[in-house]
Amino acid sequence: MGAHMNSPKQRNDRMRHLFGNVDATELAKHLPSPAVQERKVSSGAVKSMDRAFVSIEEDNERLREQLVNAEAVVELEATHVVPSFVKDRLDLEGDPQFTVFVEALREAGQKLPILVRPLANKPGYYQVAYGHRRLRACQILGRRVKAIVRDLSDKELIIAQGVENTERANLSFIEQAFFALTLREKGFDRETIATALGRAEGQNLVYISMLTSVASALPHDLVRKIGPAPSVGRPKWEKLGSYFHDQKLATESGVNIERITSTGEWHSATSDEKFALLFNALTRKAVGTTGVEEIDLGGGLSISVKRTGRQTQLSIAEFKEPGLATWLLRKLPQLVQEFRDVTKEEKDSMG
């Protein structure tokens, strides 16, 4: 590519390459003859021109490579795109943050494309690997969806789906658990599931087994009613699962789940609050056998309460909320006085 362009044939070849449909012979008529040019142009100028042509050709080659390797973003009819064959979110449109997301997309437009694969049995239709929220928002807004189309196997699709969720850290513990369980039920091995969840190293295969164990213990309909509960981690979901046998609540629990989930309080509660309502109801009923009640305070914090005939003991996991116990002790005299004042007012009002 670095040879000098001294012969007429070389110049014609270069001109044809650069100018495409322009007639190089006709163009050459308007250029100085090689002999004249060689007399007027120094060898240094010729070398500079050579380098310029070489640079242009190298840039063009790089551009061609980029065009070959790049995945074009296309716009598809949002109604022609279906969800992944594995659901990774428990509740999309019931999430208040999704409403905010839709409005943001309405105002600013779709910034990132989704990833889809063509549906082999339905020409013109596609299936999402990742970008379910963006797709649903575009469907709600009646807009076309920006997408990258890629041929993906089932395994490649669920790995892409899981890895994107892991990188964004936007699946709650129980959503990860049900995602893992669904993949296992569809025949994927633990290694593939671990890769999809970004946990393919070391002891993380054990973590996958733990996820599927927790999800298997819980009634699926009940978990869907609770929702993702983003602040609730593994210990409490495991504890909740311990009240069930073969996904059915033990009869001795004495808790009517249908009654709890049909109240106005339940329907107006957030997902975390719904978990707390059910969890607290079950743990209060369990006090008779364990003597200890767990009261969920949200944000991953709970207080253990042990009541006897003569006293009540409160226990706080100090490591979960450092300084809380000290703060409560300082506030205790004030709280006691407030309790006494309220009690006195109630007595006075009763005459």
ZAZABA-986759 format. One record per atom (N, C-alpha, C): x, y, z; residue in one letter. Coordinates in steps of 0.2 Angstrom, whole numbers, plus 5000, padded with zeros to 4 digits. Example, Ala and Ser with C-alpha at 12.3 -4.5 7.8 and 13.67 -1.06 7.14 Angstrom:
// ZAZABA-986759
506649725039A;506249785039A;506649845039A;506449895035S;506849955036S;506450005039S;
This chain:
// ZAZABA-986759
500449945000M;500050005000M;500450065000M;501150065002G;501550115002G;501950134996G;501850094990A;502250114984A;502050174981A;502550214978H;502450274975H;501950274969H;501550324967M;501150324961M;501550354955M;501950324952N;502350354947N;502050344940N;501750284939S;501550264932S;500850294931S;500650304925P;499950324923P;499450274925P;499650204924K;499150154926K;499050154934K;499550164938Q;499450164945Q;498950224947Q;499050284943R;498550344945R;497850324943R;497750294937N;497150274935N;496750224940N;497150184942D;496850134947D;496650164953D;497050214955R;496950244962R;496250294961R;496250324955M;495750374954M;495050334953M;495150274950R;494550234949R;494250204956R;494750184960H;494550164967H;494250214971H;494550274971L;494250334975L;493650364972L;493550374966F;493050404963F;492450364960F;492550304960G;491950254959G;491750264951G;491150294951N;490850294944N;491150354939N;491550394942V;491850454938V;492350414933V;492250444927D;492750414921D;493450434923D;493850394924A;494550414926A;494950444920A;494750414914T;495050434908T;494850514906T;494250524907E;494050594906E;494350634911E;494350614917L;494650654923L;495350674921L;495750624919A;496450624917A;496550684912A;496050694908K;496250744902K;496350814905K;496050824911H;496050894914H;496650894919H;497050844920L;497650844924L;498250854920L;498750884923P;499350894920P;499650824918P;500050824913S;500350754911S;500850734916S;500950674916P;501450644921P;502150674921P;502350694914A;503050724913A;503050794916A;502450834915V;502450904917V;502450894925V;501950854928Q;501850844935Q;502550834938Q;502950784935E;503550764938E;504050814939E;503950864933R;504450924933R;504250974939R;503550984940K;503351034944K;503351014951K;503250954953V;503150924960V;503750894962V;503950914968S;504550884971S;504350814973S;504950774974S;504850704976S;504550704983S;504650754987G;504350754994G;503650764994G;503350804989A;502650814988A;502350754986A;502650714981V;502350654979V;502250604985V;502850604989K;502750554995K;502250574999K;502150645000S;501550665005S;500850645002S;500850654995M;500150634992M;500050554993M;500650514992D;500550444993D;500350435000D;500650465005R;500450455012R;499650465013R;499450525010A;498750545010A;498250495007A;498450465001F;498050414999F;498050345003F;498650335006V;498650275010V;498250285016V;498250345019S;497850355025S;497150355024S;496950375018I;496250375016I;495950305015I;496450265012E;496250195011E;496250155017E;496650175022E;496650135029E;496050155032E;495850225032D;495250245036D;494650205033D;494650205026N;494050165023N;494050095025N;494650065025E;494649995027E;494349985034E;494550025039R;494350025046R;493550035046R;493350085042L;492650095042L;492250035039L;492550005034R;492149935031R;492149885037R;492749875041E;492749825046E;492149845051E;492149905053Q;491649925058Q;490949915056Q;490849925049L;490149915047L;489949845046L;490449805045V;490349725045V;490249705052V;490649725057N;490549695064N;490049735068N;489849795066A;489349825070A;488649795069A;488249795075E;487549775075E;487149835074E;486749845069A;486349895067A;485749905072A;485549965074V;484949975078V;484349985073V;483849945074V;483249955070V;482649975074V;482149995071E;481550005074E;481049955072E;480749925077L;480249875076L;479549895079L;479049865076E;478349875079E;478349845086E;478249885091A;478249855098A;477749795099A;477249795095T;476749745096T;476949675092T;477449685088H;477749625085H;478349595089H;478449615095V;478949585100V;478649555106V;478849495107V;478549455113V;479049445118V;478849435124P;479249425130P;479749365129P;480249365133S;480649305134S;480249245136S;480449185135F;480149125137F;480249115144F;480649155147V;480749145155V;480649215158V;480149225162K;479949285165K;480449295171K;480749355171D;481149375176D;480949425181D;480349455180R;480049505185R;479349485187R;479249495194L;478649465196L;478049515195L;478249585195D;477749635194D;478049695191D;477849705184L;478149755181L;477649825181L;477049815179E;476649875179E;476349895186E;476449845191G;476149865197G;476749895201G;477349905198D;477849935202D;477850015201D;477750055206P;477650125205P;478250155201P;478850125202Q;479450155198Q;479350145190Q;478950095188F;478850085181F;478450145178F;477950165182T;477550225179T;478050285178T;478550295183V;479050345182V;479450335176V;479650275175F;480050255169F;479650265163F;479050255162V;478650265156V;478650335155V;478550375160E;478550455159E;479150475156E;479750445159A;480350475157A;480550455150A;480250395148L;480350375141L;479950415136L;479350435139R;478950475135R;479250545133R;479550575138E;479950635138E;480550635134E;480950585136A;481650585133A;481750545127A;481250495126G;481350445121G;481750385123G;481850335119Q;482150275121Q;482950285119Q;483350285125K;484050295124K;484450225122K;484250175125L;484650115124L;484150065120L;484450025115P;484049975111P;483949915116P;483449875114I;483349815117I;483649755113I;483749695116L;484049645112L;483449595110L;483449575104V;482849525102V;483149475097V;482849425096R;482949375091R;482349365087R;482449345081P;481849325076P;481549265079P;480849265078L;480449205079L;480449165073L;480749105074A;480849065068A;480149045065A;479649035069N;478949005066N;478549065065N;478749125065K;478249185064K;478649245061K;478749245054P;479149295051P;478849365053P;479349415054G;479149475056G;479049485063G;479149435067Y;479049445074Y;479649425078Y;479749455084Y;480349445088Y;480249425095Y;480749405098Q;480749385106Q;481249425109Q;481049455115V;481549495119V;482049445123V;482649465123A;483149435127A;483249485133A;483349545132Y;483349595138Y;483049665135Y;482749695140G;482449765138G;481649755139G;481449715143H;480649705144H;480349775146H;480649805151R;480349875153R;480349925147R;480849925143R;480849975138R;480349955132R;480249885131L;479749865126L;479049875129L;478949865135R;478249875138R;478049945138R;478549995139A;478450065139A;478250085132A;478650065127C;478450085120C;477750055118C;477649995120Q;476949965119Q;476350015122Q;476450035128I;476050075131I;475950145128I;476550175126L;476550235122L;476350235115L;476250175112G;476150165105G;476650185101G;477350175103R;477850185099R;478250125096R;478650135091R;479050085089R;479650075094R;479950015094V;480450005099V;481149995095V;481650035098K;482350025095K;482649955097K;482949915093A;483149855095A;483749835091A;484149785094I;484649755090I;484449685089I;484449655083V;484249595081V;484749545080V;484749495084R;485349445084R;485049375084R;485349325080D;485149255081D;485449225087D;484949205092L;485149175098L;484849105099L;485249065102S;484949005105S;484649015111S;484248965114D;483848975120D;484348995126D;484948955126K;485448965131K;485749035130K;485949055124E;486249125123E;485749175125E;485049165124L;484549215126L;484549225133L;484449165137I;484349175144I;484949205148I;485549185145I;486149215148I;486249285147I;486049315141A;486049385139A;485549415144A;484949385145Q;484449415149Q;484649415156Q;484949365159G;485149365166G;485749415167G;486249415163V;486849455164V;486649525164V;486149545159E;486049625159E;485649635166E;485249595168N;484849605175N;485349615180N;485849565180T;486349565186T;486849625185T;487049655179E;487449715179E;487049775181E;486349775180R;486049825182R;485749825190R;485849765192A;485749745200A;485049765201A;484549745197N;483849775198N;483349715198N;483649655200L;483149595202L;483249585209L;482649585213S;482649565220S;482849495221S;482949485227F;483149415229F;482649365226F;481949375228I;481449325226I;481349325218I;481549375215E;481449375208E;482049335205E;482649335208Q;483249295206Q;483049225207Q;482749205213A;482549135215A;482049105210A;481549145208F;481049115203F;481349115196F;481749155194F;482149155188F;482549095188F;482949075193A;483349015193A;482848955193A;482348955197L;481848895197L;481548885190L;481348935187T;481048925180T;481548895175T;482148925176L;482648895171L;482848825173L;482848805179R;482948735181R;482348695178R;481748715179E;481148675177E;481148665169E;481548715166K;481548705158K;482148665156K;482548635161G;483048595159G;483748625159G;483848685161F;484548715160F;484948685167F;485548675166D;485948655171D;486148705176D;486448695182R;486648745187R;487148785184R;487648765180E;488148805177E;487848865173E;487448845168T;487048895164T;486648945168T;486348915173I;485948965178I;486349015181I;486948985184A;487449025187A;487749075183A;487849065177T;488149105172T;487649165170T;487049145170A;486449195168A;486349245174A;486549225180L;486449265186L;487149295188L;487649285184G;488249315185G;488649285191G;488549225192R;488849185198R;489149125196R;489549125191A;489849065188A;490449035191A;490649075197E;491349055199E;491249025207E;491748985209G;491848965215G;491248925218G;490948945224Q;490448915227Q;489748935225Q;489748975220N;489049005218N;488548955215N;488848895213L;488348845211L;487948825217L;488248825223V;487848815230V;487248865230V;487448925229Y;486948985229Y;486348965225Y;486548945219I;485948925214I;485448875217I;485748825220S;485348775223S;484948805229S;485248855233M;484848885238M;484248925235M;484448965230L;483849005226L;483348955224L;483448905221T;482948855219T;482548825225T;482948815230S;482548785236S;482048835239S;482248895240V;481848945243V;481248955238V;481348955232A;480748975227A;480248915227A;480548845228S;480148785228S;479748785234S;479948815239A;479548805245A;478948855246A;478948905242L;478448955242L;477848945237L;477248955239P;476648955234P;476749015229P;476748995222H;476949045217H;476449105217H;475749085218D;475249135217D;475349185223D;475549165229L;475649205235L;476249255233L;476749225231V;477349265229V;477149325224V;476749305219R;476549355214R;476149405217R;475749385222K;475349435226K;475749485230K;476349455233I;476749505237I;477149545232I;477449515227G;477849555222G;478549555224G;478949595221P;479749585221P;480049595228P;479649635232A;479949655239A;480649665239A;480849725236P;481649735235P;482049735241P;481749755247S;482149765253S;482249695257S;481849645255V;481849585258V;482349535255V;482749505260G;483349465258G;483149395259G;483749355258R;483649285259R;483349255266R;483649285271P;483449255278P;482649255279P;482349315277K;481649315278K;481249275274K;481449275267W;481149225263W;481149155265W;481749135267E;481849065270E;481349055276E;481349105280K;480849095286K;480149095284K;479949135279L;479249135277L;479149065274L;479649035270G;479548975267G;479448915272G;479748925278S;479748875283S;479048865286S;478548905285Y;477848905287Y;477448865282Y;477748845276F;477348805271F;477648735270F;477248685269H;477448625267H;477148605261H;477548585256D;477248575249D;476848635246D;477148695248Q;476848755246Q;476148765249Q;475948735254K;475348745258K;475548765265K;475148815267L;475248835274L;474948785279L;475348765284A;475248715289A;474548735293A;474148695294T;473448705296T;473448735303T;474048715307E;474048735314E;474348815314E;474448845309S;474748915309S;474148955311S;473548945310G;472948985312G;472949045308G;473249055302V;473249115299V;472849105292V;472449155291N;472049155285N;472349205280N;472749175275I;473049215270I;472549255266I;472049215264E;471549245259E;471249315262E;471149305269R;470849365272R;471349425273R;472049405274I;472549455274I;472649495267I;472649455262T;472749485255T;472149515252T;471649515255S;471049545252S;470849605256S;471249635261T;471049695265T;471249755261T;470949805263G;471149875260G;471849885261G;472149875267E;472749885269E;473249845265E;473149785263W;473549755258W;473549785251W;473049805249H;472949825242H;473349895241H;473349935247S;473650005247S;474449995249S;474649935251A;475349935253A;475849925247A;476449945249T;476949925244T;477149855244T;477549825240S;477749755240S;478149735246S;478549785249D;478949765255D;478449765261D;477949815261E;477449815266E;476949755266E;476849725260K;476449665259K;476749605262K;477449605261F;477849545264F;477849555272F;477849615274A;477949625281A;477249605285A;476649625281L;476049605284L;475949535285L;476149495280L;476049425280L;476549395285L;477149415284F;477749385288F;477549395296F;477349455298N;477249475305N;476649435307N;476149425303A;475549385305A;475749315307A;476149285302L;476349215303L;476849205309L;477349255310T;477749255316T;477449265323T;476849305323R;476549315329R;476149255331R;475849215326K;475549155328K;476049105330K;476649105328A;477249055330A;477449075337A;477349125340V;477549145346V;477349095351V;476749065351G;476549015356G;477048955356G;477348935351T;477848875351T;478548895352T;478748955349T;479448975350T;479549025355T;479049055357G;479149115362G;479449175360G;479549175353V;479849235350V;479549265345V;479349325344E;479049355339E;479549405335E;479549395328E;479949445324E;479549495321E;479649555322I;479349615320I;479749645314I;479449645308D;479849675303D;479749755303D;480349785302L;480349865302L;480549885296L;480549845291G;480749865284G;481449875283G;481749885277G;482449895276G;482849845278G;482649775279G;483049725281G;483149725288G;482749765292L;482849765299L;482249735303L;482349695308S;481849675312S;482049675319S;481549665324I;481649665331I;481349605334I;481649565338S;481449505341S;481149525347S;480549495348V;480149515355V;479949445358V;480149445365K;479949385369K;479549405375K;478949385375R;478549405380R;478349345385R;478449365391T;478249315397T;477649345401T;477449315406G;476949335410G;477149405413G;477749415415R;477949465419R;478349525415R;478649505409Q;479149555406Q;479149535398Q;479349595395T;479449585388T;480149605386T;480449565382Q;481149575380Q;481249595373Q;481549645371L;481649665364L;482449655362L;482549625356S;483249615354S;483349645347S;483849685346I;483949715340I;484649685337I;484649675331A;485349645328A;485749715327A;486149725331E;486549785331E;486949795325E;487149745322F;487649755316F;487149775310F;486549765310K;486149785304K;485949855304K;485949885310E;485749955311E;486249985317E;486849995316P;487350015321P;487050085324P;487050085331G;486850145334G;486150155336G;485750105333L;484950115334L;484850105341L;485150045344A;484950035351A;485150085356A;485750115355T;485950175359T;485450235358T;485250245352W;484750305350W;484050285354W;483850225354L;483250215357L;483250215364L;483850195367L;483950205375L;483850275377L;484150325373R;484150395374R;483450425374R;483050395369K;482350415368K;481850385373K;482150335376L;481650295380L;481250335386L;481650385389P;481250425394P;480750465391P;480850495385Q;480350535381Q;479750495379Q;479950435377L;479350385374L;478950365380L;479250355386V;478850335392V;478450385394V;478650445394Q;478250505396Q;477650515391Q;477850505384E;477250515380E;476750455381E;476950395383F;476450345384F;476050365390F;476350385395R;475950405401R;475450465400R;475650515396D;475250565394D;474650545390D;474750495385V;474250475381V;473750435386V;474050395390T;473650345394T;473150395399T;473450445402K;473150495406K;472550525402K;472650545396E;472150575392E;471550535391E;471750465389E;471250415388E;470850405394E;471150405400K;470750395406K;470350455408K;470550515407D;470150575408D;469550575403D;469650555397S;469150565392S;468550515394S;468750465398M;468250415399M;467850425406M;468050485409G;467750515415G;468050485421G;
